[in-house]
Amino acid sequence: MYGIRLHPAKDREGTKINLAVANTGILVFQGFTKINAFNWAKVRKLSFKRKRFLIKLRPDVNSSYQDTLEFLMASRDFCKSFWKICVEHHAFFRLFEEPKPKPKPVLFSRGSSFRFSGRTQKQVLDYVKEGGHKKVQFESFNQRSYGFNQLFPLKMLFPVSTQYGFGAIEVISSLTGSPHLSELSINSQGGATNTILSPNLSPDAKQASPLVSPLLNDQVGPRTDDEDDGRRKRFPTDKAYFIAKEVSTTERTYLKDLEVITSWFQSTVSKEDSMPETLKSLIFPNFEPLHKFHTNFLKEIEQRLALWEGRSNAHIRGDYQRIGDVMLKNIQGMKQLAAHLWKHSEALEALETGIRGSRRLESLCRDFELQKVCYLSLNTFLLRPLHRLMHYKQVLERLCKHHPPSHADFRDCRAALAEITEMVAQLHGTMIKMENFQKLHELKKDLIGVDNLVIPGREFIRLGSLSKLSGKGLQQRMFFLFNDVLLYTSRGLTASNQFKVHGQLPLYGMTMEESEDEWGVPHCFTLRGQRQSIVVAASSRSEMEKWVEDIQMAIDLAEKSSGPAPEFLASSPPDSRLVQNQLSGNLLRKFKNSNGWQKLWVVFTNFCLFFYKSHQDSHPLASLPLLGYSLTIPSESEDIHKDYVFKLHFKSHVYYFRAESEYTFERTILNLVFAAVNFSSERDRTPAFNAGGVSAVMPSVGCLQLVPVLKHCHG
């Protein structure tokens, strides 16, 4: 947010937002969260009429935005002032030369004659390249006499304006004139500044990275390679140790997620008199015992790992190279907490009911979701305890597969697996209904024009983009398929990028037929309902076939039940995608211009990487949504002579990450591949959720790009 000045406004729906101007274009914020951006290249005209600020966009067949965007500001003077700022920025960053002044009319004056004056960005750069700037001579001073630290403080913030936006680079004893964002360079006490994570950019890179999160600028400094290699050599080499360590690292994240409810949310609620006591007594007393239990569970796991590593009581180390007995003891203890787990479904439904019935409670929850500590949607944290049971089950399955029956830990691992499998089976129906309930309410936040989206028995199946044939030609629409109705929408102009519902097609009595020959449009098919028929086209043959398959399945379901059927949910298999794609632990990130590596605590969940300075931090410093990224292994030409390194890249943006062990490398790679393959083979089936609901659909990552990665994974 350095250099960003927020200007209060409202959109057409009356939602309060903030507008800001940057070198890239006009930004739209909700609170301090950027929700939209209009690049200068897309802006055709800027104008204002009294209090209304208008942005006219260039026509774009791939965009669902209207030609003209309208925002309401506090007053005419306020609106005109903001318009002037936009005009100056637009001219400076877009024009090749200074705009010519508008000739004054002979009789009548219409509109403002204000224009940008001065050199444009291109003229300034050309002037510098041609050597027009003065060469300033610097005289060397005696540091001892003049006090070097007084002349140049050891730490200072150097503001820069680049093609990536206005930012602040922290400089240690020196200033640099690089036009790109610097590598992360921070002292051990420092706090975070609010820009983006800097990738390994090529000098002429001009593509914007999809990262929209704060800079990872609070680091403990790069560790030397020798020190890092020495640490790894001290680790046990048994795969079971690293499986046990995965339990420990993910348990840390789970405990932090519980604290979002038991500490942060409870503290927020206690300051405001907006939540009924009955709702408080339903949520917090059923989460606090879990937090207390898992605090002790984590302590026992970490004590066992310390013995396993030989860091404590090394003389008895051989007796403690196992984790099954700790898992068995604590899973049996978890069964005593089952009564609290049963209540979570009721708590989730009661919270959503309370939000519907109280504007104050709705505002409180919305504001809480904007806090950094709430890095996922609030109701996602209410699902965490049930998801955690699934993760224990998967870990124990790996341990049982790894150990031979003769191993000392095998019996305890198998017994613990039997116990957790029983718990998961008992809570299976509750888990499925809660997941579906959460998805429906997330979608409800993002769909306007439909009032009764959440009804008993309704299940969300998939969403995706299709082109709808109309009198104006093919228009891109976002389709939402449920087990009883198909909705088609367009992206609205609200502050939170909601979708406006244009039509609802009940599935009961619907038929489908392929109609490429009839309409002359490739990959198109007709949906014939009892009251309405539409023609839609997919982007490829395979995508069309998947849509036809899913819609036909939903039609058959509607025909059998004559409406939403609650029994269908209970018979559905659990959607374990979000559960399987959860991982926590340390990764090393390579610096851009050196061989140094920065140690970060990384949480992978909801198909996004969240970066922390350490596992003790309460909120992430940055996040990397894997939207459009490719996953590969560095080639020899990239000159990275380290083990367990993988590369994430998006166009010219490249990130190198390094795992601490072969097991961690394989688990991380396979989780990332699993996410990519899900979206490659089941394109548009699952939305990527954030605090505001559905933010985007993860596209195909490209399976061919994953093949070199899979060769490095064993088992």
TORTIRO-764799 format. One line per 4 residues: number of its first residue (from 1); for each residue y, z, x of C-alpha. Coordinates in steps of 0.001 Angstrom, whole numbers, plus 524288, in hexadecimal, padded with zeros to 5 digits. Example, Ala and Ser with C-alpha at 12.3 -4.5 7.8 and 13.67 -1.06 7.14 Angstrom:
! residues 2
1> 7EE6C,81E78,8300C  7FBDC,81BE4,83566
END
This chain:
! residues 715
1> 80000,80000,80000  8090A,7FF9A,80BDC  814A0,7F703,80868  8106E,7F5F0,7FA2D
5> 81A84,7FA4C,7F021  8158E,7FC20,7E24C  81DCA,7F77F,7D6C1  819B9,7FD36,7C972
9> 816DA,7F342,7BEC2  80E3F,7F0A0,7B300  8053E,7E537,7B00D  80428,7DDF2,7A323
13> 7FAF2,7E84B,79DE4  804D6,7F311,7A0BA  7FCAB,7F8ED,7ABBC  8048B,7FFAB,7B65A
17> 80325,7F8F3,7C38E  80A97,7F770,7D04D  80F26,7EAB0,7D65E  8116E,7E8E2,7E4E1
21> 81515,7DDED,7EE3A  80E08,7DAE3,7FAFC  80D7C,7CFA0,8046D  80174,7CA52,7FD77
25> 8071C,7CA7D,7EFC3  80991,7D33A,7E40F  8005F,7DEDE,7E2CE  7FCA4,7E654,7D682
29> 7F8F9,7F4B3,7D781  7F398,7FE9B,7CDF2  7F81A,80B55,7D3C3  7F5DD,808F0,7E243
33> 7EA27,7FFFD,7E04B  7EC5F,7F172,7E204  7E65E,7EA60,7D668  7EBC7,7DCB3,7D7FC
37> 7F34F,7D3B9,7E10A  7FA56,7C6C5,7DEE5  7FB48,7BF00,7EB73  8081A,7B829,7EE7B
41> 800BC,7AB46,7EF4F  7FCE3,7ACAB,7E101  80A7E,7B07A,7DC47  811E2,7A4DD,7D6C0
45> 81DF5,7AB9E,7D150  823F8,7B93E,7D0B8  82D92,7BCB9,7C606  83266,7C7B2,7BD61
49> 837A6,7C8C5,7AF97  83E82,7D59B,7AD49  833FB,7DFD7,7AFF7  828D0,7D605,7B0A5
53> 82412,7D194,7BE0D  81CE3,7C487,7BD9D  81385,7BE63,7C75B  80FCE,7B03A,7C515
57> 8031C,7AC8F,7CC0B  7FE5A,79F6A,7D099  7F362,79A12,7C7E9  7E5D2,79DB3,7CCBA
61> 7D992,798D8,7C5E1  7D1A0,7A3E5,7CBD1  7DA89,7AEAD,7C6D0  7DAF7,7B4BD,7B943
65> 7E902,7B978,7BACF  7F3AB,7B40C,7B221  7FE1B,7AB5E,7B81B  808BF,7B5A3,7B696
69> 8073A,7C436,7B913  810BF,7CDA9,7B2E6  81431,7DB9E,7B6A5  81DE8,7E4D8,7B04C
73> 826B0,7ECEE,7B91B  82FCF,7F876,7B68E  83CB0,7F0EF,7B5B3  842F9,7E3C2,7B846
77> 84905,7E855,7C50B  83C16,7EDDF,7C9A8  83542,7E12B,7C5FE  83F78,7D8C7,7CCD1
81> 83EC9,7E10F,7D91B  83005,7DF71,7D9C5  83164,7D0D0,7D72B  83AB8,7CF98,7E2CA
85> 830FF,7D66C,7EBBE  82650,7CD19,7E747  82EE1,7C125,7E95B  83242,7C55F,7F73A
89> 82422,7C838,7FAEB  81F42,7BBB0,7F4A8  8291B,7B359,7FBFC  8276D,7BA41,80910
93> 8189E,7B94A,80980  816A8,7AC2A,802A4  821DB,7A2F5,80621  822C5,79B5D,812CE
97> 83190,79C1B,81381  83CBE,7A3B4,80D73  83E95,79FAC,7FF30  84AE1,7982E,7FC22
101> 854DF,79F20,7F373  854ED,79B36,7E535  86105,792F5,7E1E2  86A63,799C2,7D8B9
105> 86B78,7939F,7CB3F  87861,78D7E,7C772  87984,79385,7B9DC  86EFF,79CF0,7B5FB
109> 866CD,7A619,7BE4E  858AF,7A7E7,7BA6F  84F96,7B11C,7C166  8516F,7B85A,7CE11
113> 8563D,7B159,7DA4A  84F85,7BB3B,7E32E  847CB,7B504,7EE39  84178,7B9BF,7FABB
117> 849FE,7B7C6,806BF  845CF,7B85B,814E5  83A88,7B36E,81D06  82D27,7B224,8170B
121> 82102,7B7A2,81D77  81D86,7AA35,822E1  82B0D,7A85D,828B0  82A4F,7B5AB,82F4D
125> 81CE6,7B2A7,83516  82160,7A53C,839BA  82D70,7AB57,83FCA  82534,7B519,84758
129> 81B63,7AAC0,84BAE  82664,7A241,850F7  82B3A,7AD71,85959  837AE,7AF74,851B6
133> 8368A,7BE32,851E7  83CF6,7C5B5,85CF9  834B6,7CAD7,867FF  8384D,7D93A,8684B
137> 8382A,7DEFA,875E8  83268,7ECAA,876E3  835E0,7F5C2,881E3  82B7E,7FF2D,8869E
141> 82F3C,80D5F,884BC  829F2,81942,88B8E  82136,81FAC,8818B  8230E,82D00,887A9
145> 831F4,82C26,886DF  833A3,82621,8798B  82808,82C11,87248  81EF6,820F4,86E8C
149> 819CF,82828,862A7  827BF,829A6,85DAD  82A9D,81B32,85F4C  81D9D,816BE,8597C
153> 8162F,820FD,85188  807BB,820ED,85483  804A9,81CE7,84699  80D21,81483,83DF0
157> 80B74,80B84,83264  80F49,7FD81,83550  811ED,7F5FE,828A8  80D99,7E7DA,828C2
161> 80EDB,7DCAF,81F31  8038E,7D33E,8206B  7FC5C,7C945,81865  7F37A,7D484,8141D
165> 7FE8B,7DCBA,80E72  807DB,7E764,812A6  80100,7F235,819F3  80238,7FCEA,823FD
169> 7FACE,7FC61,830CA  7F996,808F2,83845  7FCFD,806B2,8467A  7F8D0,80F75,851A6
173> 80389,80F0A,85C1D  80592,8007C,85AD2  80A92,7F645,8515F  80434,7E92F,84F1A
177> 80925,7DCBE,84921  7FC3F,7D7DF,843C2  7FDBC,7D0F3,836AA  7F0DD,7D6A5,831DD
181> 7ECC0,7E424,82DA4  7E887,7EC39,8393A  7DB51,7F292,83B2A  7D9C6,8004E,83624
185> 7E0AF,80973,83F79  7E2B2,81764,83B0E  7E36A,82503,84064  7D96B,82F48,83CCA
189> 7E298,83628,83352  7E8E6,82A67,82CE6  7E996,82708,81EA5  7E6E7,81A34,817FF
193> 7F10A,80FAA,815C8  7EF60,806EE,80A1A  7EC1F,7F907,80E56  7DF8B,7F16C,80FEC
197> 7D3EF,7F21A,818F7  7D677,7E85C,823D6  7CB35,7DEEA,8264E  7C85E,7D728,83294
201> 7D20D,7CC59,82F6D  7D3C2,7BFC9,836C2  7E1EA,7BD4E,83B01  7E41E,7B2B1,83100
205> 7DCB0,7B917,825EC  7E405,7B76F,81937  7DA22,7BB46,80EE6  7DC7E,7C832,8083E
209> 7D18E,7D200,80961  7CC35,7D756,7FC89  7CE2E,7E51D,801BD  7D847,7EC0B,7F97F
213> 7D6D8,7F9B7,7FEC7  7DE10,80295,8084B  7DCD2,8006E,816DC  7D25C,807DB,81E32
217> 7DC6B,80DCB,82708  7D7E0,81BC4,828D0  7CDDE,81ACF,83385  7C880,823A1,83DEC
221> 7C972,818DC,8480C  7BF2F,80F51,84CD5  7B351,81565,8532C  7AF1F,80FD3,86018
225> 7A2B7,807D9,86026  79C02,810D2,869D7  79ED4,81CAB,86185  799D2,815DC,85557
229> 78D5B,81125,85BDC  78AF8,81EBF,86135  78BEE,82494,853A7  78245,81AE6,84E18
233> 7784D,81DA5,858B2  77804,82BEB,854A6  77408,82883,846C7  765A9,829C4,842F2
237> 75F54,81C84,841EF  7567C,81F44,8363C  75A39,81759,82A37  757E1,82375,821D5
241> 76342,82A25,828C4  76CAA,81F5D,824C5  76789,81F8B,816C8  76A32,82E31,816AC
245> 777A7,82BA7,81C6A  77A63,82219,81156  7779C,82D36,807C8  78183,83574,80F32
249> 78C53,82B37,80FF0  78B1C,826F9,801BB  78A74,8353E,7FD83  797C7,83743,803DB
253> 79D77,82C4B,7FBC1  796BC,83140,7EF74  79C7B,83ECB,7F198  7AA13,838BE,7F308
257> 7A7E2,8312E,7E667  7A451,83DC6,7DF60  7B0D0,843E8,7E4A4  7B8B2,83924,7DE22
261> 7B478,83F4E,7D142  7B2D0,84DC3,7D4B3  7BEE2,84F0D,7DD3E  7C8BD,84404,7DC18
265> 7C739,8407B,7CDB8  7C5A7,84EA5,7C98E  7D20C,8523A,7D106  7D97F,84720,7CA72
269> 7D4A2,84B2B,7BD04  7D832,85979,7BF3F  7E661,855C0,7C1DA  7E778,84E33,7B519
273> 7E4BF,8535B,7A784  7DF1A,8467F,7A2B6  7D04D,84879,7A2FC  7C9A8,8505B,79838
277> 7C259,85C78,79CB2  7B5D3,85756,79698  7B685,84B4A,79F36  7B983,85363,7AB5B
281> 7ADD3,85C1D,7A899  7A541,8501D,7A707  7A91A,84993,7B3E2  7AC0C,8539A,7BE68
285> 7A175,85E05,7BBE8  7975E,8530B,7BC8C  79C62,84DC0,7C98E  79FB2,85A51,7D0E6
289> 7915E,85EE7,7D207  78DDC,8518A,7D7A7  798A0,8528E,7E1CB  7943B,8602B,7E5CB
293> 785F7,85C11,7E69F  7887B,84FC9,7EE8A  7918F,856FF,7F7DF  785E8,85F66,7FBCF
297> 77CC8,85397,7FBA6  78596,84C4C,80540  7863D,8583D,80E03  77756,858F5,80E96
301> 77600,84A7D,8119F  77FFB,84B31,81CA1  77977,85753,82253  76C71,8502F,82255
305> 77273,84454,828F6  77873,84D23,8335B  76AE6,852AB,83649  7651B,84506,83621
309> 76F38,84056,83FFB  76D03,84C4A,8488B  77B0A,8511F,846EE  77663,85E53,841D6
313> 76A7C,8667C,845BE  76562,85B99,84E54  7590F,86342,851C5  753FB,861EB,843BE
317> 7588E,853FB,8420F  74AEE,84E66,84021  7489E,8563D,833B2  75461,85090,82CD6
321> 7537C,841E3,82EA0  751C4,83FFB,82002  759C6,8402C,81384  74FA5,8400A,8087C
325> 74EE9,84EDE,80735  75DCB,84FEA,805C7  75DE4,844EF,7FBB7  75297,84AE4,7F3FA
329> 758CF,8585D,7F373  765F9,8533F,7EEE9  760CC,84958,7E52E  75929,8544B,7DED2
333> 7660F,85BB4,7DE65  76CB4,84FEF,7D825  7632D,85092,7CCC6  7698B,85D7C,7C92E
337> 77661,855FA,7C7BA  770D2,84BE0,7BE5B  777B9,85273,7B2EA  784D0,84F5A,7B955
341> 780C6,8412E,7BBDD  77D49,83F70,7AD89  78B39,84380,7AA15  791A6,838DB,7B246
345> 78F3E,82E70,7A808  795B2,836FF,79DCC  7A0FF,839E0,7A71F  7A353,82B63,7A9C2
349> 7A3A7,8282A,79B42  7AC35,833FD,79814  7B602,83053,7A2B5  7B754,8226E,79D88
353> 7B8A4,82796,78F9B  7C32F,83104,79427  7CA88,8260D,79B13  7CA4E,81DCE,78EAA
357> 7CFB3,828FF,786A0  7DA2F,82E0C,78FE4  7E4F7,82657,79683  7E799,831D6,79F96
361> 7D982,83290,7A40C  7D912,823CF,7A5BE  7E557,82453,7AE2A  7DFE2,82FA1,7B637
365> 7D327,82864,7B914  7DA35,81BB0,7BC15  7E370,82280,7C59A  7D7F9,82984,7CBFC
369> 7D10C,81C94,7CE40  7DD0A,817F9,7D5BB  7DB68,822FA,7DFA0  7D565,81F29,7ECB2
373> 7CA5E,828F1,7EB58  7C595,821FA,7DEF4  7C13D,815BB,7E61D  7B870,81189,7DAC8
377> 7BA64,8125D,7CC13  7B9C4,82043,7C6D8  7ADEC,81E1D,7BE4C  7A671,818AB,7CA06
381> 7A6EA,8263F,7D02D  7A0A2,82BBD,7C3D2  79509,822B0,7C64F  79346,826AE,7D47C
385> 7896D,831E9,7D249  77FD4,828F7,7CB3B  78187,81E38,7D54E  77F03,82838,7E001
389> 7717E,82B20,7DA80  76E2B,81CB5,7DBB8  77284,81CDC,7E9ED  769D1,8288B,7ED2C
393> 75E70,82127,7E728  7610B,8150E,7EF74  76256,81D08,7FC04  755A0,8243D,7F97C
397> 74EA3,81775,7F69B  752E6,8128C,80408  74E33,81F13,80A8B  740F2,81E64,803CC
401> 73FA2,8102F,807D0  74349,81379,815E3  73A63,81F50,817F2  72BA5,81D8E,81909
405> 723C0,826D5,8104F  72031,82ED6,81C3B  72E57,831E0,81F7E  73291,8400C,81DEE
409> 73DE4,83C2F,8151A  73672,832DA,80C4E  73193,83CD4,8023F  73EF9,842F7,80041
413> 7457B,8359A,7FF17  73B60,83113,7F523  73CB9,83DA3,7ED4B  74B9E,83C81,7ED7C
417> 74A8E,82E51,7E920  741EE,8324A,7DDA8  74BC9,83CBF,7D997  757AB,833C7,7DA3F
421> 75062,828B2,7D371  74DAA,831E7,7C81D  75C10,835B7,7C744  7607C,82782,7C7A1
425> 756C7,82400,7BCDE  75BB0,82F14,7B434  769E4,82B1F,7B5FE  76752,81C76,7B5B2
429> 76C14,81A32,7A7D6  77833,82284,7A9FE  77B67,81B2E,7B685  77A62,80DCB,7B018
433> 782E4,811A3,7A49B  78D13,817EE,7AD66  78DE0,80BEB,7B62B  78F87,802EE,7AA78
437> 79949,80C3B,7A42B  7A137,80C70,7B0C8  7A11B,7FD94,7B1DE  7A592,7FBDA,7A3CC
441> 7B0EF,8053A,7A59E  7B4FE,7FEB6,7B24C  7B4F6,7F1AC,7AB30  7BC85,7F798,79FE6
445> 7C7B9,7FAA2,7A935  7C851,7EC69,7AD39  7C6C8,7E579,7A03B  7D210,7E497,79694
449> 7D04E,7DEC6,78928  7C380,7E593,785C7  7C3B5,7F31C,77FA9  7B57D,7F6B3,77DD0
453> 7AF7B,7F321,78AE3  7A82B,7FFFA,78CAB  79E7B,80185,78187  79106,80818,7816E
457> 7865B,7FF4C,786BF  78F1F,7F4FB,78CBE  78B4D,7F105,79A8B  7934B,7E987,7A471
461> 78B4D,7DE91,7AAA6  79431,7D651,7B33E  7A173,7D022,7B52B  7A5CD,7C3AE,7BBC2
465> 7AEE5,7B816,7BBBB  7AC62,7ABEC,7B385  7B533,7A0B7,7AF82  7B772,79F51,7A0DB
469> 7B9F0,791CF,79B47  7C5E4,7911E,79274  7D01A,78754,78E04  7D745,7899C,79AE1
473> 7CB24,786D5,7A2EE  7C2E2,7907C,7AA9B  7C8E9,79E10,7AB4F  7C361,7A8A5,7B408
477> 7BF23,7B4A7,7AC6F  7B840,7C14E,7AFF5  7AC46,7C3C8,7A770  7A67D,7D139,7A4A8
481> 79886,7D15B,79F69  79329,7DD0C,797F8  7865B,7DE77,790AD  78CE0,7DB4F,783A9
485> 7995A,7D397,7866C  79F74,7CA22,79027  7AE04,7CBAD,79324  7B678,7C19B,799F8
489> 7C361,7C594,79FF6  7CE75,7C18F,7A8E9  7D554,7C98C,7B344  7E10D,7D030,7AD02
493> 7EE4C,7D365,7B2BA  7ED51,7E21B,7B183  7EFB8,7EB3F,7BCD9  7E140,7EE04,7BE81
497> 7DCBF,7DFB9,7BD91  7D5A8,7E19C,7B0BF  7CE32,7D6C6,7A9EF  7D324,7D1F1,79CC1
501> 7C826,7CF34,79318  7C966,7C1C1,78CC5  7BCD1,7C1A1,78522  7B0AC,7C948,78151
505> 7A3E2,7C24B,77EA7  79960,7CA88,777E7  78C16,7C73C,77D92  78499,7C8E2,770D8
509> 781A5,7BB31,76BD1  78745,7B45E,777F3  780F4,7A81A,77D94  782E9,7A0F0,78A7A
513> 78154,792F2,78EB6  7843F,78B52,79B1F  78F51,781A6,7989A  792CD,77AD6,7A55D
517> 79058,76D56,79F86  79824,7703D,7933B  7A475,77501,799F8  7A363,76E71,7A736
521> 7A55E,77B65,7AE3E  79B74,77F9E,7B8A0  793D7,78C53,7B6D3  798F5,78E56,7A900
525> 7923A,79405,79D08  79606,796FC,78EF2  7955F,7A460,78884  79466,7A342,779AF
529> 7971D,7AFAF,77228  79755,7B226,76388  7A635,7B153,76311  7AA37,7AA88,76FB5
533> 7A510,7A125,779FA  7A9FA,79F7B,787E8  7A6C1,79696,79359  7A670,79CC1,7A0EB
537> 7A3BA,79797,7AE94  79E71,79E91,7BA9B  7A1D6,79B60,7C8B2  793E8,79777,7CC3A
541> 786CF,7945C,7C634  7809E,7A10D,7CADA  78BCC,7A921,7C560  78A9C,7A24B,7B844
545> 77BFF,7A515,7B7E5  77E3D,7B38A,7BAA4  78858,7B487,7AFE2  77F75,7AD83,7A640
549> 77428,7B673,7A9DE  77C1A,7C2F6,7A829  782AE,7BEA4,79B86  7758E,7BA7D,795C1
553> 76FC7,7C7B9,79959  77B17,7CE82,79273  779C4,7C594,78687  76B3A,7C8AE,78567
557> 76E71,7D713,78669  778BB,7D613,77BB7  76F62,7CE82,772EF  764DB,7D8F3,77422
561> 76DD7,7E47A,771E9  77810,7DE74,768C6  781FD,7E66C,77089  78320,7EF71,77C4B
565> 776AF,7F735,77E7D  77728,80440,785BD  768AA,80319,788C2  76B4C,7F781,791A0
569> 77304,7FFCC,79B39  7684C,809C7,79D0C  75E6F,7FF1E,7A046  7673A,7F895,7AA58
573> 76424,7FA52,7B8C7  76E23,8028F,7C00D  778A3,7FA8B,7C6B9  77673,7FFD9,7D46B
577> 77F6F,7F61E,7DB23  78A85,7FFC4,7DC72  780E1,80A5F,7E08A  77A05,80244,7EAE9
581> 786DC,7FD61,7F051  78BBC,80ACD,7F46A  78C62,80EE4,80285  7948F,8181F,80ADE
585> 795C0,81A43,81964  79CFA,81729,825D9  79FB7,80946,82A0D  7A736,80488,835EE
589> 7B17A,7FA1C,83397  7B576,7F146,83ED2  7C3A9,7F05B,842BE  7C9C3,7E2E7,84207
593> 7CE9D,7E12D,84FEA  7C5EB,7EA2C,857D5  7B7F5,7EEAF,85999  7BAD9,7FBEF,85381
597> 7B427,8008D,84722  7B9EB,8096B,83CBA  7B0F3,81347,83639  7B27D,813AA,8276A
601> 7AB98,81A60,81C42  7A7A2,80FA9,812C8  7A317,810C3,804A1  79CEB,804D3,7FE5F
605> 79CBD,80577,7EF88  79FDC,7FC8A,7E40B  79F1C,7F0B9,7ED3E  7AA9C,7F59A,7F540
609> 7AC2E,7FC29,80293  7B4E9,80838,802E6  7B9C5,80CCB,81035  7BCF4,81ACF,81424
613> 7C112,8210F,820EC  7B5F6,82AE7,81F2B  7ACCD,82FA0,81488  7B5C5,83B52,81277
617> 7C0FA,832F8,80D36  7C380,83410,7FEAF  7C763,825F0,7FC79  7C51B,818C7,80320
621> 7CF04,812F2,80C6F  7CB60,80514,808AC  7C189,7FD40,800F6  7BB48,7EFF7,802E3
625> 7B67C,7E981,7F652  7ABDC,7DFED,7FA40  7B1CF,7D551,7F1C6  7AEAF,7C863,7F82A
629> 7AA9C,7CE01,80556  79F8E,7C863,80D88  79638,7D0BE,8156F  7910C,7CBDD,82287
633> 78D04,7D06D,83014  7967C,7CD8F,83B5B  792A4,7C227,8440F  791FF,7C2BB,852CE
637> 79EC9,7BB4C,853D0  7A5DB,7C6B0,84D52  7A309,7CEDF,85964  79EFF,7DB7A,85287
641> 7945C,7E111,85B18  7906A,7EC74,85275  784CC,7EF58,849D6  784FD,7F0EE,83B0A
645> 7918B,7E91B,838D1  79425,7E145,82C77  79FC3,7D947,82829  7A6D1,7D850,81B1C
649> 7AFEA,7CCBD,81A06  7B86B,7C662,80FBB  7BEBF,7B990,81409  7C5FC,7BD41,82090
653> 7C4A9,7CBF4,81E97  7B9BE,7D1DE,826A7  7B4E5,7DFE4,827AA  7AA9C,7E48D,83159
657> 7A302,7F0E1,82E35  798E9,7F7E3,8365E  78E5B,8013C,831BC  789AC,80CE1,839A3
661> 77B29,809BA,8387B  771AA,7FF12,834AD  76E60,80603,827EC  77CB9,80787,82417
665> 77F11,7F94F,82796  773CF,7F4AC,81F1D  77767,7FD5E,813A4  7858D,7F8E8,81411
669> 781FF,7EAA5,81570  777E1,7EB07,80A98  7814A,7F1EE,80167  78BA9,7E7A6,803E7
673> 781A2,7DCC5,8028F  77C78,7E2D8,7F614  78A23,7E2B7,7F04C  78C4C,7D4B2,7F4A6
677> 77F2C,7CFD8,7EFA2  78150,7D674,7E284  78DF0,7CF27,7E0B8  78891,7C2C4,7E68A
681> 77C74,7C252,7DDF3  7828A,7C8B6,7D205  79032,7C391,7D2E4  79A34,7CA25,7C9FD
685> 7900F,7D376,7C46F  796B2,7DFEC,7C8CB  7A541,7E2E2,7C93D  7AB5C,7E9CD,7D4D1
689> 7B14C,7F61A,7CEFE  7BD32,7FD62,7D3BE  7C5BB,8082A,7CE53  7CC02,7FE9B,7C50B
693> 7BF83,7F8A1,7BFEC  7BA56,7EB14,7C2EF  7C26B,7E5D6,7CE1D  7BAA2,7D9FF,7D273
697> 7AD58,7D3BA,7D274  7A67B,7D306,7DF86  7A3BD,7C4C5,7E2B8  79817,7BF3F,7E9BF
701> 7982A,7C2B5,7F828  78F32,7B7D2,7FC62  780FD,7BAD1,7FF91  78062,7B180,80B27
705> 78A78,7B99B,81230  781BB,7C57E,810AC  7759C,7BF96,816F6  779A5,7C28A,8251D
709> 77BEF,7D0A8,820FC  76E97,7D2B2,81AE5  767DC,7CEBC,82789  76D5E,7DB02,82DE0
713> 76793,7E434,823AA  75994,7E925,8244B  751F2,7ED80,8186E
END
